[in-house]
Amino acid sequence: MRVAYLAAKESLPLYAHRFSPKKFTQPQLVACLVLKTFLRCDYRGVVAVLADSPEWCNAIDLATVPHFTTLQKASRRLLHSGLVQRLLNATVRRIMGRRRNVDVAAADSSGFERTHASRYYVWRTRQQDVPRKRITYRHFPKLGIICDTRNHVILSAMPTRGPTPDVHQLRPLVAGVVDHPVIRQMVADAGYDSEANHCLLREEH
């Protein structure tokens, strides 16, 4: 949470607008959202944790605990691609320090469930004859990343919607690599294997 707070202070203005209430800074809200994800709790849960942990609030200079609706609205405003890229750049610079070369980076993607229902529940629901429900789960969130194999630091991230082939997504994924590191070698599975991608990595980069 502290690292997220410092990275956000480097890459984001303190307030979104000059007429904002100025009760909480954007770096403080980012740190709270990172803590929420790390603890795998909802907005009410992270607010309760912060209320019970004044030393955590002090770590990010938080005088009062924000309301859970404040965090929910902040997530919609802060977690879009432009600001997230700036946060990622600041985080990688802080972790790598003076080191610029990444000896080996890995690229891969994964799909995620779009609902809290388990696959078994969805399968069982499809087997029911009465009442007959038409349930389709065709699209799902998908995330492609490039990471440093030395420390698992994410160097590029690209959210998309599946099902889509990986082979066409390597170029924008490589283009999204933060400016600080220089990648020497790249490994990826067969989903990215194509002549165009070999030319991209071996000749253009």
C-alpha positions as CSV (number, residue, x, y, z in Angstrom):
1,M,0.0,0.0,0.0
2,R,2.8,2.4,0.8
3,V,4.6,1.6,-2.5
4,A,1.3,2.2,-4.4
5,Y,0.9,5.5,-2.5
6,L,4.4,6.7,-3.4
7,A,4.1,5.6,-7.1
8,A,0.8,7.4,-7.4
9,K,2.3,10.6,-5.9
10,E,4.9,10.5,-8.6
11,S,2.5,10.0,-11.5
12,L,-0.8,11.6,-10.5
13,P,-1.9,15.1,-9.5
14,L,-3.0,15.4,-5.9
15,Y,-6.6,16.2,-6.9
16,A,-8.6,15.5,-10.0
17,H,-10.0,19.0,-10.3
18,R,-9.2,22.4,-8.8
19,F,-12.8,22.5,-7.4
20,S,-12.7,19.0,-5.8
21,P,-13.5,18.7,-2.1
22,K,-9.8,18.1,-1.4
23,K,-10.7,15.7,1.5
24,F,-8.7,12.8,0.0
25,T,-5.9,12.9,-2.5
26,Q,-5.8,10.7,-5.6
27,P,-2.7,8.9,-4.4
28,Q,-4.5,8.1,-1.1
29,L,-7.5,6.7,-3.0
30,V,-5.2,4.6,-5.2
31,A,-3.5,3.1,-2.2
32,C,-6.9,2.2,-0.7
33,L,-8.0,0.5,-3.9
34,V,-4.7,-1.4,-4.0
35,L,-5.2,-2.6,-0.4
36,K,-8.8,-3.6,-1.3
37,T,-7.5,-5.8,-4.2
38,F,-4.6,-7.2,-2.1
39,L,-7.0,-8.3,0.7
40,R,-9.6,-9.5,-1.7
41,C,-12.4,-7.7,0.1
42,D,-15.2,-5.4,-1.0
43,Y,-15.4,-1.6,-0.5
44,R,-17.1,-1.9,2.9
45,G,-14.5,-4.4,4.0
46,V,-11.4,-2.3,3.2
47,V,-13.1,0.7,4.9
48,A,-13.5,-1.5,8.0
49,V,-9.9,-2.6,7.9
50,L,-8.6,0.9,7.6
51,A,-10.9,2.0,10.5
52,D,-9.3,-0.7,12.7
53,S,-5.7,0.0,11.5
54,P,-4.7,3.7,12.3
55,E,-1.1,2.8,11.6
56,W,-2.0,1.9,8.0
57,C,-3.8,5.2,7.6
58,N,-0.8,7.0,8.9
59,A,1.4,5.3,6.3
60,I,-0.5,7.1,3.5
61,D,-1.1,10.3,5.5
62,L,-4.8,9.5,5.7
63,A,-6.5,11.7,8.4
64,T,-10.0,10.1,8.1
65,V,-11.2,6.9,6.5
66,P,-13.1,7.5,3.3
67,H,-16.7,6.2,2.9
68,F,-17.0,3.1,0.8
69,T,-19.0,5.0,-1.9
70,T,-16.0,7.4,-2.2
71,L,-13.8,4.4,-3.1
72,Q,-16.3,3.0,-5.5
73,K,-16.6,6.2,-7.4
74,A,-12.8,6.7,-7.3
75,S,-12.3,3.3,-8.9
76,R,-14.4,4.2,-11.9
77,R,-12.4,7.5,-12.3
78,L,-8.9,6.2,-11.6
79,L,-8.8,2.7,-13.0
80,H,-8.9,3.5,-16.7
81,S,-6.1,2.7,-19.1
82,G,-4.4,6.1,-19.3
83,L,-3.9,6.6,-15.5
84,V,-3.2,2.9,-15.0
85,Q,-0.3,3.1,-17.5
86,R,1.2,6.1,-15.7
87,L,0.9,4.2,-12.4
88,L,2.6,1.1,-14.0
89,N,5.4,3.3,-15.3
90,A,6.1,4.8,-11.9
91,T,5.9,1.4,-10.2
92,V,8.4,-0.2,-12.6
93,R,10.8,2.7,-12.3
94,R,10.7,2.5,-8.5
95,I,11.3,-1.3,-8.5
96,M,14.0,-1.4,-11.1
97,G,15.9,1.7,-9.9
98,R,19.0,2.1,-12.1
99,R,18.7,-1.3,-13.7
100,R,17.3,-1.0,-17.2
101,N,18.1,-4.4,-18.9
102,V,15.5,-7.2,-18.6
103,D,17.3,-10.4,-19.5
104,V,14.2,-12.5,-20.0
105,A,10.6,-11.4,-20.2
106,A,7.6,-13.6,-20.6
107,A,4.3,-12.9,-22.4
108,D,1.0,-14.7,-21.8
109,S,-2.7,-14.1,-21.4
110,S,-5.5,-15.5,-19.3
111,G,-9.2,-15.4,-19.2
112,F,-11.3,-14.6,-16.1
113,E,-14.8,-15.5,-15.0
114,R,-17.3,-12.7,-15.6
115,T,-19.6,-13.9,-12.8
116,H,-19.3,-15.3,-9.3
117,A,-21.1,-18.5,-10.3
118,S,-18.9,-21.5,-10.6
119,R,-18.5,-23.4,-13.9
120,Y,-20.1,-26.4,-12.2
121,Y,-23.2,-24.3,-11.4
122,V,-23.4,-23.0,-14.9
123,W,-23.1,-26.6,-16.3
124,R,-25.8,-27.9,-13.9
125,T,-28.1,-25.1,-14.8
126,R,-27.8,-25.9,-18.5
127,Q,-28.8,-29.5,-17.7
128,Q,-32.1,-28.6,-16.1
129,D,-35.2,-29.2,-18.3
130,V,-37.8,-27.4,-16.2
131,P,-37.7,-24.5,-16.2
132,R,-35.6,-24.3,-19.4
133,K,-33.2,-21.4,-19.1
134,R,-31.1,-20.0,-21.9
135,I,-27.8,-19.2,-20.3
136,T,-24.8,-18.3,-22.4
137,Y,-21.4,-17.1,-21.3
138,R,-19.8,-16.3,-24.6
139,H,-17.5,-13.4,-23.7
140,F,-15.2,-13.1,-20.7
141,P,-12.6,-10.6,-19.5
142,K,-9.1,-11.4,-20.8
143,L,-5.7,-9.9,-19.7
144,G,-2.5,-10.1,-21.5
145,I,0.8,-9.3,-19.7
146,I,4.5,-9.1,-20.2
147,C,6.5,-9.6,-17.1
148,D,10.2,-9.7,-16.0
149,T,10.9,-13.4,-15.2
150,R,13.5,-12.3,-12.6
151,N,11.0,-10.7,-10.2
152,H,7.6,-11.1,-11.9
153,V,7.2,-7.3,-12.3
154,I,4.6,-6.6,-14.9
155,L,6.0,-4.5,-17.7
156,S,2.9,-4.3,-19.9
157,A,-0.7,-5.1,-19.4
158,M,-3.6,-5.1,-21.9
159,P,-7.2,-5.9,-21.0
160,T,-9.4,-7.3,-23.7
161,R,-12.5,-9.4,-24.1
162,G,-12.3,-13.0,-25.0
163,P,-12.4,-15.4,-26.7
164,T,-9.8,-13.9,-29.0
165,P,-6.5,-15.4,-30.4
166,D,-3.3,-14.3,-28.8
167,V,-1.4,-14.1,-32.1
168,H,-2.8,-10.7,-33.0
169,Q,-2.3,-9.2,-29.5
170,L,1.5,-9.3,-29.2
171,R,2.1,-6.1,-31.1
172,P,0.0,-3.8,-28.9
173,L,1.2,-5.7,-25.8
174,V,4.9,-5.0,-26.8
175,A,4.0,-1.4,-27.7
176,G,2.6,-1.0,-24.1
177,V,5.9,-1.9,-22.4
178,V,6.9,0.9,-20.2
179,D,9.8,3.1,-21.3
180,H,12.2,2.4,-18.6
181,P,13.3,-1.3,-19.2
182,V,15.1,-2.7,-22.2
183,I,14.0,-6.3,-23.0
184,R,16.8,-8.6,-24.2
185,Q,14.8,-11.9,-24.7
186,M,11.1,-12.7,-24.9
187,V,9.5,-16.1,-24.3
188,A,5.9,-16.8,-25.2
189,D,3.7,-19.9,-25.8
190,A,2.6,-21.2,-29.2
191,G,-0.5,-18.9,-29.1
192,Y,1.8,-16.0,-30.1
193,D,3.8,-17.9,-32.8
194,S,3.6,-16.3,-36.2
195,E,6.0,-15.0,-38.8
196,A,4.8,-11.5,-38.2
197,N,5.5,-11.8,-34.4
198,H,8.9,-13.2,-35.0
199,C,9.7,-10.3,-37.3
200,L,8.3,-7.9,-34.7
201,L,10.6,-9.2,-31.9
202,R,13.7,-10.0,-33.9
203,E,13.8,-7.1,-36.4
204,E,11.7,-4.2,-35.0
205,H,12.9,-4.7,-31.4
